[in-house]
């Protein structure tokens, strides 16, 4: 079903998640001991608050099941819980979900979705607000001071 299913992976999804959690924790601990503020960037969604709510147009059991499956594959709640353990983390930039999402805060960290979006001229998916990639990229860019 998923494109990635045809790619031979060196480890399982659970093993990969554990590796990401271990590596992230090591970096967070280093920042904590060095008294540094952290800006964390990840492709995947680290908190369910960033996921879309179920659209009202989904009615059948199959549509709802697929929606739940897609949401389950967008990120890891374990990473989100780890982030909350470190007040040094001031900003979390994430992607993987399309469209525009309001910034939100959890445990002192501001979460920002930086997805540029999809632009498919001949399909229904057209999420850009600007005409060119560079203009869209600049439009979605955030400049922050930590």
C-alpha positions in Angstrom: 0.0 0.0 0.0 2.7 2.5 1.0 5.5 3.4 -1.4 8.1 2.8 1.3 6.9 -0.8 1.6 8.9 -1.7 -1.5 12.1 -0.3 -0.1 14.3 -2.7 1.9 15.1 -1.0 5.2 18.0 -1.8 7.5 15.8 -1.8 10.5 12.1 -1.9 11.5 10.1 1.2 12.2 10.2 0.6 15.9 13.9 0.2 15.9 14.3 3.4 13.9 12.0 5.2 16.3 14.1 4.0 19.3 17.3 5.2 17.5 15.8 8.6 16.9 14.6 8.8 20.6 18.1 7.8 21.9 20.0 10.2 19.6 17.6 13.1 20.4 17.8 12.4 24.1 21.6 12.5 23.9 21.5 15.9 22.1 18.9 17.3 24.5 21.0 16.2 27.5 24.1 17.9 26.0 22.1 21.1 25.6 20.8 20.9 29.1 24.2 20.4 30.6 25.6 23.2 28.5 22.7 25.5 29.5 21.8 26.1 25.8 18.4 26.9 24.4 17.2 24.4 21.7 15.5 24.8 18.4 14.5 21.3 17.3 13.8 20.5 13.7 12.1 17.3 12.6 10.3 16.1 9.5 7.7 14.2 11.4 4.8 15.4 13.6 5.9 15.2 17.3 2.5 15.8 18.9 -1.1 14.8 18.0 -2.2 18.4 18.5 -0.6 19.1 15.1 -2.7 16.5 13.3 -5.9 17.3 11.4 -9.2 16.6 12.9 -11.4 14.1 11.1 -13.1 15.8 8.2 -16.9 15.7 8.4 -16.9 14.4 4.8 -15.5 11.1 5.9 -18.5 8.9 6.5 -17.8 5.3 5.7 -15.9 2.9 8.1 -13.3 2.4 5.4 -12.7 6.2 4.9 -12.4 6.7 8.7 -10.1 3.7 9.1 -7.7 5.0 6.3 -7.8 8.5 7.9 -6.8 7.1 11.3 -4.0 4.9 9.7 -2.6 8.0 7.8 -2.6 10.0 11.1 -0.9 7.2 12.9 2.0 7.3 10.4 2.7 11.0 10.5 4.8 11.0 13.6 5.5 9.8 17.1 3.9 10.7 20.4 7.0 9.3 22.1 9.2 12.0 20.6 6.6 14.6 21.7 6.8 13.3 25.3 10.6 13.4 25.2 10.5 17.0 24.0 8.2 18.0 26.9 10.9 16.7 29.4 13.3 19.4 28.3 12.4 23.1 29.1 15.6 24.0 27.1 13.6 23.3 23.9 12.0 26.6 23.0 10.9 25.9 19.4 10.0 22.7 17.5 9.8 22.9 13.7 8.0 20.0 12.0 6.6 19.1 8.7 5.1 16.0 7.1 1.5 17.4 7.3 0.2 19.6 4.5 -1.6 22.9 4.7 -1.2 25.6 7.2 -1.4 25.0 10.9 -1.6 27.5 13.7 1.5 27.6 15.9 0.8 26.2 19.4 2.7 25.8 22.7 3.2 22.8 24.9 5.4 22.9 28.0 7.0 26.2 27.1 8.0 25.1 23.5 6.4 26.8 20.5 5.5 24.3 17.7 5.6 25.6 14.1 4.7 23.7 10.9 7.1 24.7 8.2 5.6 22.7 5.3 5.9 24.5 2.0 2.9 22.5 0.7 2.1 20.6 -2.4 1.6 22.2 -5.8 0.0 20.0 -8.4 -1.4 22.1 -11.2 -3.5 19.4 -12.8 -4.8 17.9 -9.5 -6.9 19.0 -6.7 -3.9 19.4 -4.4 -2.7 23.0 -4.6 -1.7 24.3 -1.3 0.6 27.2 -2.3 -0.3 30.8 -1.7 2.4 32.1 -4.0 3.3 31.4 -7.7 6.8 30.1 -7.5 8.6 27.7 -5.1 11.0 30.4 -3.9 8.2 32.8 -3.2 6.2 30.1 -1.4 9.3 29.1 0.6 9.9 32.7 1.7 6.2 33.1 2.5 6.4 30.1 4.8 9.7 31.0 6.4 10.0 32.1 10.0 12.8 34.0 11.5 13.2 33.7 15.2 15.6 34.6 17.9 16.4 32.2 20.7 
